[in-house]
Structures are given as C-alpha cells and as structure tokens.
C-alpha cells in the first residue's frame, strides 16, 4: 500500500476523518478477500499520489473494523465514501472507474 494512503480503523477514524477538516478525504471500505476491492486499489494509490496536498485517500478494512462500517451503513464493498468537513458528501458503490472516482473528488475540491 502506498505511503500516501491512510490506514483507518475503529479507533482512529473519528480523529482522522471527522475531526480533521483539512480538505476532502476519500475513504475506501474494503476487505482483503474482495476482488473488486483489489481492482480499485491501484487506482486509489495513483490518485493518492496525484492529489497529495489537495485531498486524502484512506482505507478501512471492514472485516477488522466492523464498527466503522456499521456506523456508515456499509453493506457492499468496495464502497468509496467521500467526506468533507467531517461529513459524508458523496459515494461510489462498487469498482468505479478512475475517471468516476477522480471526477467525484474534483467536484468537491472546487466546491465551497
């Protein structure tokens, strides 16, 4: 996993996502056994590098962190949930394309 991707868990989610308001953060809810999750991973790694300083990319393993997954109603993975100012503002469920993921993030970069 890229050094530009934040690894989240039930213990640090609140601090890293909800209480840190420095730009949008895209959270990938995933699991190691999930094929579509593995397809999205390289896209997120590239975006994490390209967007460094503008937006953050993070991952939550739903098997190891069921509390966080339940809190946001994650029932299908991968689910990409975009947070801004500590609140979810957009999402993609399933293995979205690089273009769709990038467009979702960029839409919220330019919004006030």
Secondary structure, 3 states (H helix, E strand, C coil): CCCCEEEECCCCHHHHHHCCCCCCEEEEEECCCCHHHHHHHHHHHHHHHHCCCCCEEEEEECCCCHHHHHHCCCCCCCEEEEEECCEEEEEEECCCCHHHHHHHHHHHHHCC
